[in-house]
């Protein structure tokens, strides 16, 4: 049984990410928000801790960030 706050590695990104032409011109965002994925990448690349990103964007869940990060690591 997986812990409740850790998404499975095989979770479809579509569960957490949305690209819709009517939202930020189709830039991928966290589903249910207007927060672009690029904001997460910029924060992490600049050395900001995950908790700081979550404080700055409270509409994004920790679960979504972990899932997107895990997929990005697998793709790299």
N, CA, C and O atoms as CSV, one atom per row, in Angstrom:
chain,resi,resn,atom,element,x,y,z
A,1,UNK,N,N,0.845,-1.180,0.000
A,1,UNK,CA,C,0.000,0.000,0.000
A,1,UNK,C,C,0.894,1.249,0.000
A,1,UNK,O,O,1.828,1.345,0.796
A,2,UNK,N,N,0.604,2.204,-0.895
A,2,UNK,CA,C,1.407,3.420,-0.998
A,2,UNK,C,C,0.943,4.454,0.022
A,2,UNK,O,O,-0.239,4.502,0.362
A,3,UNK,N,N,1.872,5.288,0.515
A,3,UNK,CA,C,1.458,6.367,1.422
A,3,UNK,C,C,0.506,7.325,0.708
A,3,UNK,O,O,0.618,7.525,-0.501
A,4,UNK,N,N,-0.410,7.904,1.439
A,4,UNK,CA,C,-1.439,8.763,0.848
A,4,UNK,C,C,-0.873,9.998,0.166
A,4,UNK,O,O,-1.481,10.503,-0.778
A,5,UNK,N,N,0.281,10.504,0.617
A,5,UNK,CA,C,0.790,11.748,0.052
A,5,UNK,C,C,1.813,11.523,-1.060
A,5,UNK,O,O,2.419,12.485,-1.532
A,6,UNK,N,N,2.022,10.275,-1.491
A,6,UNK,CA,C,2.987,10.000,-2.555
A,6,UNK,C,C,2.264,9.383,-3.739
A,6,UNK,O,O,1.738,8.275,-3.632
A,7,UNK,N,N,2.228,10.087,-4.874
A,7,UNK,CA,C,1.564,9.529,-6.047
A,7,UNK,C,C,2.377,8.368,-6.600
A,7,UNK,O,O,3.601,8.338,-6.469
A,8,UNK,N,N,1.701,7.426,-7.210
A,8,UNK,CA,C,2.393,6.308,-7.831
A,8,UNK,C,C,3.227,6.808,-9.001
A,8,UNK,O,O,2.865,7.781,-9.663
A,9,UNK,N,N,4.332,6.145,-9.246
A,9,UNK,CA,C,5.244,6.555,-10.316
A,9,UNK,C,C,4.581,6.463,-11.687
A,9,UNK,O,O,4.964,7.190,-12.604
A,10,UNK,N,N,3.600,5.588,-11.840
A,10,UNK,CA,C,2.979,5.421,-13.149
A,10,UNK,C,C,1.704,6.245,-13.321
A,10,UNK,O,O,0.943,6.009,-14.259
A,11,UNK,N,N,1.463,7.193,-12.442
A,11,UNK,CA,C,0.301,8.067,-12.556
A,11,UNK,C,C,0.411,8.888,-13.833
A,11,UNK,O,O,1.467,9.448,-14.126
A,12,UNK,N,N,-0.663,8.958,-14.584
A,12,UNK,CA,C,-0.662,9.736,-15.823
A,12,UNK,C,C,-0.526,11.220,-15.504
A,12,UNK,O,O,-1.198,11.746,-14.617
A,13,UNK,N,N,0.354,11.878,-16.244
A,13,UNK,CA,C,0.555,13.314,-16.024
A,13,UNK,C,C,-0.725,14.101,-16.236
A,13,UNK,O,O,-0.917,15.140,-15.605
A,14,UNK,N,N,-1.591,13.639,-17.095
A,14,UNK,CA,C,-2.846,14.332,-17.365
A,14,UNK,C,C,-3.713,14.517,-16.132
A,14,UNK,O,O,-4.601,15.368,-16.108
A,15,UNK,N,N,-3.453,13.723,-15.118
A,15,UNK,CA,C,-4.188,13.858,-13.866
A,15,UNK,C,C,-3.790,15.149,-13.146
A,15,UNK,O,O,-4.560,15.683,-12.348
A,16,UNK,N,N,-2.578,15.648,-13.435
A,16,UNK,CA,C,-2.047,16.819,-12.751
A,16,UNK,C,C,-1.759,17.998,-13.656
A,16,UNK,O,O,-1.551,19.110,-13.171
A,17,UNK,N,N,-1.743,17.778,-14.960
A,17,UNK,CA,C,-1.335,18.807,-15.914
A,17,UNK,C,C,-2.428,18.999,-16.956
A,17,UNK,O,O,-3.089,18.048,-17.373
A,18,UNK,N,N,-2.601,20.252,-17.367
A,18,UNK,CA,C,-3.576,20.593,-18.397
A,18,UNK,C,C,-2.957,21.601,-19.354
A,18,UNK,O,O,-2.316,22.561,-18.926
A,19,UNK,N,N,-3.147,21.384,-20.637
A,19,UNK,CA,C,-2.754,22.364,-21.654
A,19,UNK,C,C,-4.018,22.700,-22.438
A,19,UNK,O,O,-4.525,21.876,-23.200
A,20,UNK,N,N,-4.517,23.906,-22.246
A,20,UNK,CA,C,-5.764,24.350,-22.862
A,20,UNK,C,C,-5.514,25.724,-23.476
A,20,UNK,O,O,-5.007,26.625,-22.808
A,21,UNK,N,N,-5.865,25.878,-24.733
A,21,UNK,CA,C,-5.633,27.142,-25.437
A,21,UNK,C,C,-6.300,28.333,-24.733
A,21,UNK,O,O,-5.861,29.471,-24.900
A,22,UNK,N,N,-7.337,28.083,-23.960
A,22,UNK,CA,C,-8.035,29.161,-23.258
A,22,UNK,C,C,-7.381,29.524,-21.923
A,22,UNK,O,O,-7.783,30.492,-21.277
A,23,UNK,N,N,-6.382,28.756,-21.515
A,23,UNK,CA,C,-5.680,29.034,-20.254
A,23,UNK,C,C,-4.215,29.284,-20.576
A,23,UNK,O,O,-3.499,28.380,-21.008
A,24,UNK,N,N,-3.776,30.515,-20.364
A,24,UNK,CA,C,-2.390,30.926,-20.624
A,24,UNK,C,C,-1.917,30.538,-22.021
A,24,UNK,O,O,-0.760,30.170,-22.223
A,25,UNK,N,N,-2.830,30.628,-22.975
A,25,UNK,CA,C,-2.471,30.378,-24.372
A,25,UNK,C,C,-2.042,28.952,-24.657
A,25,UNK,O,O,-1.360,28.709,-25.653
A,26,UNK,N,N,-2.418,28.008,-23.820
A,26,UNK,CA,C,-2.090,26.612,-24.042
A,26,UNK,C,C,-0.834,26.144,-23.334
A,26,UNK,O,O,-0.447,24.982,-23.452
A,27,UNK,N,N,-0.188,27.053,-22.589
A,27,UNK,CA,C,0.992,26.643,-21.822
A,27,UNK,C,C,0.549,25.619,-20.773
A,27,UNK,O,O,-0.475,25.816,-20.119
A,28,UNK,N,N,1.304,24.533,-20.603
A,28,UNK,CA,C,0.917,23.527,-19.593
A,28,UNK,C,C,0.866,24.142,-18.194
A,28,UNK,O,O,1.789,24.835,-17.767
A,29,UNK,N,N,-0.225,23.872,-17.501
A,29,UNK,CA,C,-0.433,24.363,-16.142
A,29,UNK,C,C,-0.799,23.191,-15.245
A,29,UNK,O,O,-1.180,22.123,-15.724
A,30,UNK,N,N,-0.679,23.402,-13.936
A,30,UNK,CA,C,-1.177,22.408,-13.000
A,30,UNK,C,C,-2.697,22.417,-13.094
A,30,UNK,O,O,-3.324,23.474,-13.026
A,31,UNK,N,N,-3.277,21.251,-13.248
A,31,UNK,CA,C,-4.731,21.118,-13.425
A,31,UNK,C,C,-5.470,21.813,-12.284
A,31,UNK,O,O,-5.125,21.659,-11.113
A,32,UNK,N,N,-6.490,22.581,-12.655
A,32,UNK,CA,C,-7.302,23.293,-11.668
A,32,UNK,C,C,-6.709,24.622,-11.237
A,32,UNK,O,O,-7.244,25.284,-10.348
A,33,UNK,N,N,-5.591,25.022,-11.870
A,33,UNK,CA,C,-4.946,26.282,-11.524
A,33,UNK,C,C,-4.573,27.017,-12.809
A,33,UNK,O,O,-4.816,26.536,-13.916
A,34,UNK,N,N,-3.983,28.183,-12.633
A,34,UNK,CA,C,-3.392,28.907,-13.755
A,34,UNK,C,C,-1.876,29.011,-13.533
A,34,UNK,O,O,-1.226,29.921,-14.047
A,35,UNK,N,N,-1.330,28.074,-12.768
A,35,UNK,CA,C,0.098,28.059,-12.456
A,35,UNK,C,C,0.817,27.208,-13.508
A,35,UNK,O,O,0.594,26.000,-13.588
A,36,UNK,N,N,1.670,27.833,-14.305
A,36,UNK,CA,C,2.371,27.071,-15.342
A,36,UNK,C,C,3.450,26.158,-14.753
A,36,UNK,O,O,4.067,26.477,-13.737
A,37,UNK,N,N,3.662,25.024,-15.409
A,37,UNK,CA,C,4.716,24.109,-14.980
A,37,UNK,C,C,6.071,24.794,-15.012
A,37,UNK,O,O,6.953,24.477,-14.214
A,38,UNK,N,N,6.231,25.722,-15.925
A,38,UNK,CA,C,7.508,26.433,-16.026
A,38,UNK,C,C,7.843,27.162,-14.720
A,38,UNK,O,O,9.019,27.351,-14.412
A,39,UNK,N,N,6.840,27.569,-13.956
A,39,UNK,CA,C,7.094,28.225,-12.666
A,39,UNK,C,C,7.777,27.266,-11.695
A,39,UNK,O,O,8.686,27.658,-10.963
A,40,UNK,N,N,7.338,26.022,-11.691
A,40,UNK,CA,C,7.973,25.022,-10.840
A,40,UNK,C,C,9.429,24.829,-11.254
A,40,UNK,O,O,10.325,24.836,-10.411
A,41,UNK,N,N,9.658,24.660,-12.542
A,41,UNK,CA,C,11.020,24.442,-13.026
A,41,UNK,C,C,11.919,25.623,-12.705
A,41,UNK,O,O,13.063,25.437,-12.288
A,42,UNK,N,N,11.418,26.828,-12.895
A,42,UNK,CA,C,12.206,28.020,-12.596
A,42,UNK,C,C,12.564,28.091,-11.111
A,42,UNK,O,O,13.693,28.429,-10.757
A,43,UNK,N,N,11.609,27.777,-10.252
A,43,UNK,CA,C,11.866,27.788,-8.807
A,43,UNK,C,C,12.936,26.761,-8.443
A,43,UNK,O,O,13.880,27.071,-7.717
A,44,UNK,N,N,12.785,25.556,-8.944
A,44,UNK,CA,C,13.733,24.506,-8.591
A,44,UNK,C,C,15.118,24.786,-9.162
A,44,UNK,O,O,16.126,24.553,-8.494
A,45,UNK,N,N,15.172,25.285,-10.394
A,45,UNK,CA,C,16.462,25.597,-11.009
A,45,UNK,C,C,17.192,26.720,-10.280
A,45,UNK,O,O,18.422,26.767,-10.282
A,46,UNK,N,N,16.445,27.614,-9.664
A,46,UNK,CA,C,17.066,28.723,-8.944
A,46,UNK,C,C,17.459,28.336,-7.513
A,46,UNK,O,O,18.000,29.152,-6.767
A,47,UNK,N,N,17.181,27.094,-7.145
A,47,UNK,CA,C,17.565,26.618,-5.819
A,47,UNK,C,C,16.518,26.794,-4.741
A,47,UNK,O,O,16.782,26.514,-3.572
A,48,UNK,N,N,15.335,27.255,-5.112
A,48,UNK,CA,C,14.265,27.417,-4.121
A,48,UNK,C,C,13.771,26.037,-3.676
A,48,UNK,O,O,13.597,25.140,-4.501
A,49,UNK,N,N,13.549,25.874,-2.387
A,49,UNK,CA,C,13.026,24.597,-1.911
A,49,UNK,C,C,11.568,24.397,-2.345
A,49,UNK,O,O,10.837,25.351,-2.613
A,50,UNK,N,N,11.185,23.147,-2.401
A,50,UNK,CA,C,9.829,22.793,-2.796
A,50,UNK,C,C,8.790,23.476,-1.912
A,50,UNK,O,O,7.771,23.956,-2.406
A,51,UNK,N,N,9.045,23.519,-0.614
A,51,UNK,CA,C,8.083,24.147,0.302
A,51,UNK,C,C,7.861,25.621,-0.020
A,51,UNK,O,O,6.753,26.133,0.142
A,52,UNK,N,N,8.910,26.302,-0.474
A,52,UNK,CA,C,8.756,27.710,-0.860
A,52,UNK,C,C,7.855,27.837,-2.084
A,52,UNK,O,O,7.011,28.732,-2.143
A,53,UNK,N,N,8.029,26.947,-3.063
A,53,UNK,CA,C,7.151,26.961,-4.241
A,53,UNK,C,C,5.703,26.756,-3.806
A,53,UNK,O,O,4.808,27.470,-4.258
A,54,UNK,N,N,5.477,25.785,-2.933
A,54,UNK,CA,C,4.112,25.498,-2.478
A,54,UNK,C,C,3.525,26.662,-1.685
A,54,UNK,O,O,2.319,26.901,-1.745
A,55,UNK,N,N,4.357,27.385,-0.947
A,55,UNK,CA,C,3.875,28.573,-0.235
A,55,UNK,C,C,3.491,29.680,-1.223
A,55,UNK,O,O,2.501,30.385,-1.029
A,56,UNK,N,N,4.294,29.819,-2.284
A,56,UNK,CA,C,4.031,30.857,-3.278
A,56,UNK,C,C,2.827,30.536,-4.158
A,56,UNK,O,O,2.180,31.442,-4.684
A,57,UNK,N,N,2.530,29.258,-4.318
A,57,UNK,CA,C,1.420,28.822,-5.177
A,57,UNK,C,C,0.550,27.834,-4.403
A,57,UNK,O,O,0.590,26.636,-4.681
A,58,UNK,N,N,-0.230,28.311,-3.444
A,58,UNK,CA,C,-1.014,27.413,-2.590
A,58,UNK,C,C,-2.100,26.631,-3.327
A,58,UNK,O,O,-2.642,25.671,-2.779
A,59,UNK,N,N,-2.424,27.018,-4.544
A,59,UNK,CA,C,-3.441,26.274,-5.292
A,59,UNK,C,C,-2.875,24.984,-5.889
A,59,UNK,O,O,-3.631,24.146,-6.379
A,60,UNK,N,N,-1.547,24.822,-5.849
A,60,UNK,CA,C,-0.903,23.619,-6.375
A,60,UNK,C,C,-0.659,22.661,-5.219
A,60,UNK,O,O,-0.113,23.051,-4.187
A,61,UNK,N,N,-1.064,21.411,-5.392
A,61,UNK,CA,C,-0.883,20.428,-4.312
A,61,UNK,C,C,0.530,19.840,-4.332
A,61,UNK,O,O,1.180,19.762,-5.375
A,62,UNK,N,N,0.967,19.441,-3.178
A,62,UNK,CA,C,2.264,18.772,-3.055
A,62,UNK,C,C,2.266,17.506,-3.916
A,62,UNK,O,O,3.263,17.197,-4.569
A,63,UNK,N,N,1.160,16.784,-3.915
A,63,UNK,CA,C,1.036,15.557,-4.705
A,63,UNK,C,C,1.280,15.837,-6.188
A,63,UNK,O,O,1.974,15.072,-6.857
A,64,UNK,N,N,0.715,16.927,-6.703
A,64,UNK,CA,C,0.892,17.275,-8.115
A,64,UNK,C,C,2.346,17.600,-8.420
A,64,UNK,O,O,2.884,17.170,-9.440
A,65,UNK,N,N,2.979,18.359,-7.536
A,65,UNK,CA,C,4.379,18.736,-7.750
A,65,UNK,C,C,5.273,17.500,-7.738
A,65,UNK,O,O,6.177,17.379,-8.565
A,66,UNK,N,N,5.027,16.585,-6.806
A,66,UNK,CA,C,5.834,15.371,-6.721
A,66,UNK,C,C,5.648,14.514,-7.971
A,66,UNK,O,O,6.615,13.973,-8.507
A,67,UNK,N,N,4.409,14.393,-8.430
A,67,UNK,CA,C,4.141,13.594,-9.627
A,67,UNK,C,C,4.811,14.190,-10.859
A,67,UNK,O,O,5.420,13.463,-11.643
A,68,UNK,N,N,4.707,15.496,-11.037
A,68,UNK,CA,C,5.316,16.162,-12.187
A,68,UNK,C,C,6.836,16.061,-12.105
A,68,UNK,O,O,7.498,15.827,-13.116
A,69,UNK,N,N,7.383,16.233,-10.923
A,69,UNK,CA,C,8.833,16.129,-10.742
A,69,UNK,C,C,9.333,14.727,-11.053
A,69,UNK,O,O,10.374,14.560,-11.689
A,70,UNK,N,N,8.593,13.724,-10.606
A,70,UNK,CA,C,8.977,12.329,-10.859
A,70,UNK,C,C,8.969,12.036,-12.354
A,70,UNK,O,O,9.870,11.367,-12.859
A,71,UNK,N,N,7.964,12.530,-13.061
A,71,UNK,CA,C,7.892,12.311,-14.516
A,71,UNK,C,C,9.034,13.026,-15.212
A,71,UNK,O,O,9.615,12.499,-16.161
A,72,UNK,N,N,9.357,14.213,-14.751
A,72,UNK,CA,C,10.459,14.972,-15.361
A,72,UNK,C,C,11.787,14.243,-15.172
A,72,UNK,O,O,12.605,14.191,-16.090
A,73,UNK,N,N,11.998,13.688,-14.000
A,73,UNK,CA,C,13.231,12.948,-13.728
A,73,UNK,C,C,13.344,11.723,-14.618
A,73,UNK,O,O,14.425,11.409,-15.116
A,74,UNK,N,N,12.221,11.026,-14.819
A,74,UNK,CA,C,12.216,9.848,-15.673
A,74,UNK,C,C,12.506,10.205,-17.115
A,74,UNK,O,O,13.134,9.428,-17.835
A,75,UNK,N,N,12.054,11.377,-17.545
A,75,UNK,CA,C,12.228,11.815,-18.926
A,75,UNK,C,C,13.640,12.302,-19.201
A,75,UNK,O,O,14.083,12.314,-20.349
A,76,UNK,N,N,14.342,12.699,-18.161
A,76,UNK,CA,C,15.686,13.270,-18.323
A,76,UNK,C,C,16.732,12.217,-18.620
A,76,UNK,O,O,17.908,12.543,-18.782
